[in-house]
C-alpha cells in the first residue's frame, strides 16, 4: 500500500512568492498610509516649528505663543503662508509619479514600483485636480506657466489625445500657442526691454516643454531617475520650507506707546494678545513686552520685506509676483501706501 501523499509546504522564505509585502493590496495600503501621513504630518510639524522659530528659540516665549495662538489660527496661518509650498510638493509628486507609473507598466511584475508611482496609484483623481487648483490660485503668476507641463505629465495628455488626425491636431496646438502668446505678449515685450531673462525663460519654456514630458521613459533610466527625483523633490521642499518656517504667524505692527506724558515711542513687533490690562507684543528684535492698554496711542499694520515687489512686470493688470488670489484681492481692495512709521522704525 502506498504512503499517503504529503501536502506541499508553502515557501515562506525570502525568495518565495509569499514573502512579506508581496501582496499588491498590502503594498497599496502601505503606500496609502505613507502618502496621507506625509500630507497631514508635514503641515503639523511645520506649524510647531514656526512657533519655535518666531519665539527666537526661547522656551517661555514659545509656550506663550502656544497658549495664545490656537490650533485653528495656527492652521489658518499655515494655509495662508504655506499653501504654495504644499501645492508645489503635491504637483511635483503627481507629475513625476504619473510619468514613472506609465514607464513601469512595461516592466516585469517583479520590478519594484517607485514610491511616487505608488502614491499616484492610491490617490483619487479629485485630490490631484484639487492640488492643481490650489497651485493655480496660490502660485505667483511668474511661475504659473510651470503648471502646464506638470498638468500634462500628471494626466499624460499627449498631443495625440487632442485629435486622431494630424492636421486638426496641429491646428489645435497652434491655436493654443497663439492664445498663450497673445495673453503674454505685453509682458514678454516688457521683460525683453528690462532684461528680465529669467522671467522670459519661465514664461516661454514651459509650454514648449509640455510637448515632451509624457512617458514612457526608457527602462534603463527608470530606477536611477526615480531615486534622483525623490531626492530632488525632498531637497526642494526642505529648501523652500526654510523661509516658510521663519515666516511670522502673527501680524507685524508698529505700536505707538506713551509711557511718559508727552513722550512717545514706536514699538515694532507682533501682537500676541490683547486684554483689558495689557497689549502683549513680541518685539521684532526679540523679547516680549507688556504694554498697558492706556499707554497705547496708535497702531499701524506693516508689510514685511518679503511682500515688497522685486519685478516691474505685469500680466494683464496682475503683478507677476502676485498669485491670482492676491491679485484679485488687490483689485477689490487696493493696497494703500506704506505708513511712515513702518519705514522709520527698524
Order of alpha helices (4+ residues) and beta strands (2+ residues): alpha-alpha-alpha-alpha-alpha-alpha-alpha-alpha-alpha-alpha-beta-beta-beta-beta-beta-beta-beta-alpha-alpha
